[in-house]
Amino acid sequence: MTSETQSTIFSLSDEYITEAAKLSPIAATFLGIPGYDDKIDDFSLEGSKKKPELIRKTLHTLANMTPQNENDR
């Protein structure tokens, strides 16, 4: 699927994975996402607040989207 044919939900999913990988390089490395194997998660209190914030923001955005195809569902 090229960027011109990506649905908005697919694009949101892609953006979520990119941001989640930045917040958890350990998980990104475990999942095989390249470029994070020399980094570590931010285990501070501030860092631990970022993951739920990303999830809430993504779910809020998703709730306002309409699936365009079966893959979106």
MARBA-378629 format. One record per residue: residue in three letters; x, y, z of N, C-alpha, C, O in turn. Coordinates in nm, 3 decimals, padded with zeros to 5 digits, always signed. Layout:
N
GUVEX residu     n.X     n.Y     n.Z    ca.X    ca.Y    ca.Z     c.X     c.Y     c.Z     o.X     o.Y     o.Z
GUVEX    ALA       X       Y       Z       X       Y       Z       X       Y       Z       X       Y       Z
...
# end
This chain:
73
GUVEX residu     n.X     n.Y     n.Z    ca.X    ca.Y    ca.Z     c.X     c.Y     c.Z     o.X     o.Y     o.Z
GUVEX    MET +00.085 -00.116 +00.000 +00.000 +00.000 +00.000 +00.090 +00.123 +00.000 +00.177 +00.136 +00.087
GUVEX    THR +00.072 +00.211 -00.093 +00.153 +00.332 -00.100 +00.088 +00.442 -00.017 -00.029 +00.432 +00.020
GUVEX    SER +00.166 +00.547 +00.011 +00.114 +00.654 +00.096 -00.006 +00.723 +00.033 -00.090 +00.777 +00.105
GUVEX    GLU -00.017 +00.722 -00.102 -00.132 +00.785 -00.166 -00.260 +00.706 -00.145 -00.369 +00.763 -00.149
GUVEX    THR -00.248 +00.574 -00.123 -00.368 +00.491 -00.110 -00.395 +00.450 +00.034 -00.490 +00.377 +00.060
GUVEX    GLN -00.314 +00.496 +00.128 -00.336 +00.461 +00.268 -00.461 +00.530 +00.320 -00.485 +00.647 +00.294
GUVEX    SER -00.539 +00.455 +00.394 -00.656 +00.514 +00.458 -00.608 +00.599 +00.576 -00.493 +00.588 +00.619
GUVEX    THR -00.696 +00.683 +00.625 -00.660 +00.766 +00.739 -00.636 +00.680 +00.864 -00.552 +00.713 +00.947
GUVEX    ILE -00.709 +00.571 +00.877 -00.690 +00.481 +00.992 -00.556 +00.410 +00.980 -00.486 +00.393 +01.080
GUVEX    PHE -00.519 +00.367 +00.860 -00.388 +00.305 +00.840 -00.278 +00.404 +00.874 -00.180 +00.369 +00.940
GUVEX    SER -00.292 +00.528 +00.829 -00.193 +00.632 +00.858 -00.182 +00.658 +01.008 -00.072 +00.675 +01.061
GUVEX    LEU -00.297 +00.660 +01.077 -00.296 +00.678 +01.222 -00.224 +00.561 +01.289 -00.146 +00.582 +01.382
GUVEX    SER -00.249 +00.440 +01.244 -00.184 +00.321 +01.299 -00.033 +00.329 +01.279 +00.045 +00.298 +01.370
GUVEX    ASP +00.008 +00.370 +01.161 +00.150 +00.384 +01.129 +00.214 +00.489 +01.220 +00.324 +00.469 +01.272
GUVEX    GLU +00.145 +00.601 +01.238 +00.195 +00.708 +01.325 +00.205 +00.659 +01.470 +00.302 +00.690 +01.540
GUVEX    TYR +00.106 +00.582 +01.515 +00.108 +00.528 +01.651 +00.230 +00.438 +01.672 +00.299 +00.451 +01.773
GUVEX    ILE +00.255 +00.348 +01.579 +00.369 +00.257 +01.591 +00.499 +00.334 +01.596 +00.588 +00.303 +01.676
GUVEX    THR +00.513 +00.436 +01.511 +00.634 +00.518 +01.509 +00.654 +00.588 +01.644 +00.765 +00.586 +01.699
GUVEX    GLU +00.549 +00.648 +01.697 +00.559 +00.719 +01.825 +00.579 +00.622 +01.941 +00.657 +00.651 +02.033
GUVEX    ALA +00.511 +00.509 +01.939 +00.527 +00.409 +02.045 +00.670 +00.354 +02.046 +00.726 +00.328 +02.153
GUVEX    ALA +00.729 +00.336 +01.930 +00.867 +00.289 +01.921 +00.963 +00.390 +01.984 +01.059 +00.352 +02.050
GUVEX    LYS +00.936 +00.517 +01.962 +01.021 +00.621 +02.023 +01.009 +00.618 +02.176 +01.107 +00.641 +02.246
GUVEX    LEU +00.889 +00.591 +02.226 +00.867 +00.588 +02.370 +00.920 +00.460 +02.435 +00.955 +00.460 +02.553
GUVEX    SER +00.927 +00.353 +02.358 +00.976 +00.226 +02.412 +01.072 +00.160 +02.313 +01.035 +00.068 +02.241
GUVEX    PRO +01.196 +00.208 +02.312 +01.295 +00.147 +02.224 +01.317 -00.002 +02.252 +01.350 -00.078 +02.161
GUVEX    ILE +01.298 -00.043 +02.377 +01.314 -00.184 +02.411 +01.208 -00.267 +02.338 +01.239 -00.370 +02.278
GUVEX    ALA +01.083 -00.222 +02.343 +00.975 -00.292 +02.272 +00.998 -00.287 +02.121 +00.974 -00.385 +02.051
GUVEX    ALA +01.043 -00.172 +02.071 +01.069 -00.158 +01.928 +01.175 -00.259 +01.882 +01.160 -00.322 +01.778
GUVEX    THR +01.280 -00.272 +01.960 +01.385 -00.368 +01.927 +01.330 -00.511 +01.932 +01.359 -00.592 +01.844
GUVEX    PHE +01.250 -00.542 +02.034 +01.189 -00.674 +02.047 +01.100 -00.705 +01.927 +01.095 -00.819 +01.881
GUVEX    LEU +01.031 -00.602 +01.875 +00.941 -00.621 +01.760 +01.016 -00.619 +01.626 +00.956 -00.643 +01.521
GUVEX    GLY +01.145 -00.590 +01.630 +01.225 -00.591 +01.508 +01.223 -00.459 +01.432 +01.258 -00.456 +01.314
GUVEX    ILE +01.182 -00.351 +01.496 +01.183 -00.220 +01.431 +01.327 -00.168 +01.438 +01.381 -00.149 +01.547
GUVEX    PRO +01.388 -00.145 +01.323 +01.530 -00.105 +01.323 +01.551 +00.037 +01.377 +01.463 +00.123 +01.369
GUVEX    GLY +01.671 +00.058 +01.432 +01.712 +00.191 +01.474 +01.697 +00.220 +01.622 +01.724 +00.332 +01.666
GUVEX    TYR +01.656 +00.122 +01.700 +01.633 +00.147 +01.843 +01.717 +00.058 +01.934 +01.707 +00.068 +02.057
GUVEX    ASP +01.800 -00.027 +01.877 +01.873 -00.125 +01.958 +01.982 -00.064 +02.046 +02.039 -00.134 +02.130
GUVEX    ASP +02.013 +00.063 +02.027 +02.113 +00.127 +02.112 +02.049 +00.225 +02.211 +02.119 +00.307 +02.272
GUVEX    LYS +01.917 +00.216 +02.227 +01.845 +00.308 +02.314 +01.770 +00.231 +02.423 +01.753 +00.110 +02.414
GUVEX    ILE +01.726 +00.304 +02.523 +01.652 +00.244 +02.633 +01.531 +00.332 +02.665 +01.532 +00.452 +02.638
GUVEX    ASP +01.428 +00.272 +02.722 +01.307 +00.345 +02.760 +01.338 +00.449 +02.868 +01.435 +00.437 +02.943
GUVEX    ASP +01.254 +00.551 +02.873 +01.260 +00.651 +02.980 +01.174 +00.599 +03.094 +01.051 +00.603 +03.086
GUVEX    PHE +01.238 +00.551 +03.200 +01.166 +00.492 +03.311 +01.131 +00.593 +03.421 +01.085 +00.555 +03.529
GUVEX    SER +01.152 +00.721 +03.393 +01.117 +00.825 +03.490 +00.965 +00.837 +03.500 +00.892 +00.784 +03.417
GUVEX    LEU +00.919 +00.908 +03.602 +00.776 +00.931 +03.619 +00.720 +01.005 +03.498 +00.613 +00.970 +03.447
GUVEX    GLU +00.792 +01.106 +03.451 +00.748 +01.181 +03.333 +00.741 +01.090 +03.211 +00.646 +01.097 +03.133
GUVEX    GLY +00.842 +01.006 +03.194 +00.844 +00.913 +03.081 +00.730 +00.813 +03.085 +00.674 +00.777 +02.982
GUVEX    SER +00.695 +00.768 +03.205 +00.588 +00.669 +03.217 +00.451 +00.729 +03.187 +00.358 +00.654 +03.158
GUVEX    LYS +00.436 +00.860 +03.193 +00.309 +00.926 +03.161 +00.286 +00.939 +03.011 +00.173 +00.956 +02.966
GUVEX    LYS +00.393 +00.931 +02.934 +00.383 +00.955 +02.789 +00.312 +00.842 +02.715 +00.239 +00.868 +02.619
GUVEX    LYS +00.331 +00.719 +02.757 +00.269 +00.606 +02.687 +00.116 +00.610 +02.697 +00.048 +00.598 +02.595
GUVEX    PRO +00.060 +00.626 +02.819 -00.087 +00.635 +02.826 -00.142 +00.758 +02.752 -00.251 +00.752 +02.696
GUVEX    GLU -00.067 +00.867 +02.753 -00.111 +00.986 +02.679 -00.120 +00.957 +02.530 -00.215 +00.998 +02.463
GUVEX    LEU -00.021 +00.887 +02.477 -00.021 +00.851 +02.335 -00.141 +00.761 +02.304 -00.209 +00.780 +02.203
GUVEX    ILE -00.167 +00.665 +02.389 -00.280 +00.574 +02.369 -00.411 +00.651 +02.371 -00.495 +00.633 +02.283
GUVEX    ARG -00.430 +00.737 +02.471 -00.554 +00.817 +02.479 -00.573 +00.905 +02.356 -00.681 +00.911 +02.299
GUVEX    LYS -00.465 +00.973 +02.316 -00.473 +01.061 +02.199 -00.509 +00.982 +02.074 -00.592 +01.025 +01.994
GUVEX    THR -00.446 +00.867 +02.056 -00.472 +00.784 +01.938 -00.615 +00.732 +01.938 -00.682 +00.736 +01.835
GUVEX    LEU -00.661 +00.683 +02.052 -00.799 +00.631 +02.059 -00.901 +00.741 +02.038 -01.005 +00.718 +01.976
GUVEX    HIS -00.874 +00.860 +02.090 -00.965 +00.973 +02.069 -00.974 +01.007 +01.920 -01.083 +01.029 +01.867
GUVEX    THR -00.860 +01.011 +01.854 -00.857 +01.039 +01.710 -00.929 +00.929 +01.634 -01.007 +00.957 +01.543
GUVEX    LEU -00.903 +00.804 +01.670 -00.964 +00.689 +01.603 -01.116 +00.691 +01.617 -01.188 +00.655 +01.523
GUVEX    ALA -01.165 +00.731 +01.732 -01.310 +00.733 +01.756 -01.383 +00.826 +01.660 -01.502 +00.809 +01.636
GUVEX    ASN -01.313 +00.922 +01.606 -01.373 +01.019 +01.514 -01.349 +00.984 +01.367 -01.376 +01.065 +01.278
GUVEX    MET -01.299 +00.864 +01.342 -01.270 +00.821 +01.205 -01.371 +00.715 +01.160 -01.426 +00.642 +01.242
GUVEX    THR -01.393 +00.707 +01.030 -01.481 +00.607 +00.973 -01.396 +00.508 +00.893 -01.317 +00.548 +00.808
GUVEX    PRO -01.411 +00.378 +00.922 -01.337 +00.278 +00.844 -01.370 +00.290 +00.696 -01.486 +00.306 +00.658
GUVEX    GLN -01.266 +00.283 +00.612 -01.284 +00.295 +00.468 -01.284 +00.160 +00.398 -01.328 +00.150 +00.283
GUVEX    ASN -01.234 +00.057 +00.465 -01.229 -00.075 +00.404 -01.222 -00.182 +00.513 -01.221 -00.150 +00.632
GUVEX    GLU -01.216 -00.306 +00.473 -01.214 -00.417 +00.569 -01.088 -00.415 +00.655 -01.093 -00.452 +00.773
GUVEX    ASN -00.976 -00.371 +00.599 -00.854 -00.362 +00.678 -00.868 -00.262 +00.792 -00.813 -00.284 +00.900
GUVEX    ASP -00.939 -00.155 +00.771 -00.962 -00.055 +00.876 -01.046 -00.111 +00.990 -01.027 -00.074 +01.106
GUVEX    ARG -01.137 -00.200 +00.957 -01.222 -00.258 +01.061 -01.140 -00.342 +01.153 -01.193 -00.400 +01.248
# end
